[in-house]
Amino acid sequence: MVSTVRLHLRLLAVFTTCLLILSTLGGLAYVVSGAFGSMASTANQLDDSRAVDAAIGALAALKKQLGATTRDNAYWDDAYRNVESVDGAEWSVETWGSITADYPLYDTALVIEGNGKSLMAYHKGEALTDASLSNLFADSLADIVTAARRADFGAESLPLAFVRTREGVAVIGAAAIQPSSENETFDIDEAKVLVFSKQLTSDVVAEIGDTFNIEGLLLTESSDESSMLHAAVHDINGKEIARFMWPPIQPGTASYLRIKQQSQAPDSF
């Protein structure tokens, strides 16, 4: 009788111990799972922040590159002398316009006179009339040209922005064509303004995505996709005119699910 009681007590102790062990293991698994989930969420947030910073950096890089090209060509003694000559239009076409057909830095080159008319206007290798130029850029061209003639815009701070065009969205920059050193005869109010622009085509956007490691990057004028990450594209007045958008990759979640699947897989032995 005593031995039977002892046996029951031992069995009860073993059973209780097993329950405690299983409970501990279950609690530990819950804690570990929660920790992995938290790590996955943090990894997702870090990657989202990286991608947003990369997209903003890409937009800044587009403007910086075009700005350097515009500056080098506008603050140039030969350019100032030649555009003011009787052969100014022909020289401008040979120097800037003719290469717009396949030039990687810009696909539109304009020289706008003090009266607002174009001395030279080329887009993708084709000459533009003032009417077709207005159709391409609408009112945004006047804003950038006006900004280029402001006294507060100098060689280190050219007007650079994004604009809506007939073909979509483009990056644009402008500068008054002037001598590289101070010249008393130079009148910025009547100066001819050099304008360079480049359309952000699907190929250009895809290249940006590859360069800045932003998978699925798109340029859209819609803001309806709330599930997408984005970086705003602004015009010269600070108005949002488009967005870089892309889906969140969520690398943390992908890693968490992969580890979870591996832990739940049956033992191969």
C-alpha positions in Angstrom: 0.0 0.0 0.0 2.8 2.4 1.0 4.7 1.6 -2.1 1.7 2.2 -4.3 1.3 5.7 -2.8 5.0 6.4 -3.3 4.7 5.4 -6.9 1.7 7.7 -7.4 3.6 10.5 -5.8 6.6 9.9 -8.0 4.4 9.8 -11.1 2.7 13.0 -10.0 6.1 14.7 -9.5 7.3 13.6 -12.9 4.1 14.8 -14.5 4.3 18.1 -12.8 8.0 18.5 -13.7 7.1 17.8 -17.4 4.3 20.3 -17.3 6.7 23.0 -15.9 9.3 22.2 -18.5 6.8 22.3 -21.3 5.3 25.5 -19.9 8.8 27.1 -19.7 9.7 26.0 -23.2 6.4 27.4 -24.5 7.0 30.7 -22.8 10.5 30.8 -24.1 9.3 30.1 -27.6 6.8 32.9 -27.3 9.4 35.3 -26.1 11.8 34.3 -28.8 9.1 34.5 -31.4 8.2 38.0 -30.2 11.8 39.0 -30.2 12.2 37.8 -33.8 9.0 39.6 -34.8 10.2 42.9 -33.2 13.6 42.5 -35.0 11.8 41.9 -38.3 9.7 45.0 -37.8 12.8 47.1 -36.9 14.6 45.7 -40.0 11.6 46.7 -42.2 11.5 50.2 -40.8 15.2 50.6 -41.3 15.0 49.4 -45.0 12.0 51.7 -45.6 14.0 54.7 -44.2 17.0 53.7 -46.3 14.9 53.6 -49.5 13.2 56.9 -48.8 16.6 58.6 -48.1 17.9 57.0 -51.3 15.0 58.3 -53.4 15.4 61.8 -52.0 19.1 61.6 -52.7 18.3 60.5 -56.3 16.1 63.5 -56.8 18.8 65.8 -55.4 21.5 64.1 -57.6 19.4 64.7 -60.7 19.2 68.4 -60.0 22.9 68.6 -59.0 24.1 67.0 -62.1 22.0 69.2 -64.4 23.0 72.2 -62.4 26.7 71.6 -62.9 26.2 71.2 -66.6 24.1 74.3 -66.9 26.6 76.4 -64.8 29.6 75.2 -66.9 27.9 76.2 -70.1 26.3 79.5 -69.0 29.3 81.0 -67.1 31.5 80.8 -70.1 33.2 83.6 -71.9 32.9 82.0 -75.4 29.2 81.4 -74.9 28.6 85.0 -73.8 30.5 86.3 -76.8 28.9 84.0 -79.3 25.3 84.3 -78.3 25.5 88.0 -78.5 26.9 87.9 -82.1 24.9 87.9 -85.3 25.6 84.1 -85.6 24.4 83.5 -82.0 21.5 81.2 -83.1 23.6 79.0 -85.3 26.4 78.8 -82.7 23.8 77.8 -80.1 22.4 75.0 -82.3 25.9 73.6 -83.0 27.0 73.8 -79.4 23.9 72.8 -77.5 20.9 72.1 -79.7 22.2 69.5 -82.1 23.4 67.1 -79.4 20.0 66.8 -77.7 19.1 63.8 -79.9 21.2 61.4 -77.8 23.0 63.4 -75.2 22.8 61.7 -71.7 22.8 64.8 -69.6 19.9 66.7 -71.2 17.4 66.2 -74.1 16.2 69.8 -74.3 18.3 73.0 -74.8 17.0 76.5 -75.0 18.4 80.0 -75.3 15.7 82.5 -74.2 16.2 86.2 -75.1 15.3 89.2 -72.9 11.9 89.5 -74.7 11.0 86.0 -73.8 11.4 84.6 -77.4 13.7 81.7 -78.1 17.0 82.3 -79.9 17.4 78.6 -80.1 15.1 75.8 -78.9 15.8 72.0 -79.5 14.2 69.0 -78.0 15.5 65.5 -78.7 17.3 66.7 -81.8 14.4 68.6 -83.3 14.0 72.4 -83.5 11.0 73.8 -81.7 9.0 76.9 -82.5 7.9 79.2 -79.7 4.4 77.7 -80.0 5.6 74.1 -79.7 8.0 75.2 -76.9 5.0 76.7 -75.0 3.1 73.5 -75.6 6.0 71.4 -74.1 6.5 73.4 -70.9 3.4 75.5 -70.5 3.9 78.2 -67.9 6.6 76.5 -66.0 9.3 77.7 -68.5 8.6 81.3 -67.7 9.0 80.6 -64.0 12.5 79.1 -64.4 13.7 81.8 -66.8 12.5 84.5 -64.4 14.3 82.8 -61.5 17.5 82.7 -63.6 17.5 86.5 -63.9 17.0 87.2 -60.1 19.9 88.8 -58.4 19.8 86.3 -55.6 20.5 83.4 -58.0 24.3 83.2 -58.5 26.8 80.7 -59.9 26.4 78.5 -56.8 22.6 78.6 -56.5 21.0 78.2 -59.9 17.2 77.6 -60.2 16.8 73.9 -60.5 13.5 72.0 -60.2 11.1 69.5 -61.7 8.4 70.5 -64.2 5.4 68.9 -65.8 5.7 68.7 -69.5 3.7 67.4 -72.4 5.6 64.2 -72.1 5.5 63.7 -68.3 7.9 65.1 -65.8 11.4 66.6 -66.4 14.2 68.0 -64.4 15.1 71.5 -65.5 17.8 74.1 -64.8 18.6 77.6 -66.1 21.2 80.3 -65.9 21.8 83.7 -67.5 24.6 83.4 -70.0 27.3 85.7 -68.8 31.1 86.2 -68.7 33.0 84.2 -66.2 34.3 87.4 -64.5 32.6 90.6 -63.7 31.6 92.8 -66.7 30.1 96.3 -66.5 28.2 95.9 -69.8 26.4 92.7 -68.6 22.7 93.4 -67.8 21.1 90.4 -66.2 17.6 91.7 -66.8 18.2 91.5 -70.6 20.5 88.6 -70.5 19.9 85.5 -72.7 19.1 82.5 -70.5 20.3 79.0 -71.1 17.9 76.3 -70.2 18.7 72.6 -70.0 16.1 69.9 -69.3 15.8 66.1 -69.3 12.7 64.1 -69.4 12.3 61.4 -66.6 11.3 58.6 -68.9 10.6 55.1 -67.7 14.2 54.1 -68.8 15.7 57.0 -66.8 13.6 56.0 -63.7 14.6 52.4 -64.1 18.2 53.4 -64.2 17.8 55.5 -61.1 16.2 52.5 -59.3 19.2 50.3 -60.2 21.7 52.9 -59.2 20.2 53.7 -55.9 19.0 50.1 -55.1 15.2 51.0 -55.0 13.4 47.9 -56.4 10.2 48.6 -58.3 10.7 52.4 -58.5 8.1 54.3 -60.5 7.4 57.9 -61.3 3.7 58.8 -61.0 1.5 61.8 -60.8 -0.9 59.9 -58.6 -0.8 59.8 -54.8 -3.5 57.1 -54.3 -1.3 54.1 -53.5 -1.2 54.4 -49.7 0.6 51.1 -49.4 3.6 52.4 -51.4 6.6 54.2 -50.1 7.3 57.5 -51.8 9.4 60.7 -52.2 7.7 63.9 -53.5 8.8 65.6 -56.6 8.5 69.4 -56.4 8.4 72.2 -58.9 10.3 75.5 -58.5 7.5 76.9 -56.4 7.6 74.0 -54.0 4.4 72.4 -55.2 4.3 68.6 -55.4 3.8 67.6 -59.1 4.7 63.9 -59.0 6.1 61.2 -56.8 8.7 58.5 -56.9 6.9 55.4 -55.6 7.9 51.9 -54.9 6.6 48.9 -52.8 8.2 48.2 -49.4 10.5 45.2 -49.6 10.1 44.2 -45.9 13.4 42.2 -45.7 12.8 41.7 -41.9 9.5 40.0 -42.5 10.9 37.8 -45.2 13.7 36.6 -43.0 11.4 36.0 -40.1 9.0 33.9 -42.1 11.9 31.9 -43.6 13.3 31.1 -40.1 9.8 30.2 -38.9 9.3 27.8 -41.7 12.7 26.2 -41.1 11.9 25.8 -37.4 8.6 24.2 -38.2 9.9 21.8 -40.9 9.9 18.1 -39.9 13.3 16.6 -38.9 14.8 15.1 -42.1 16.4 12.2 -40.1 
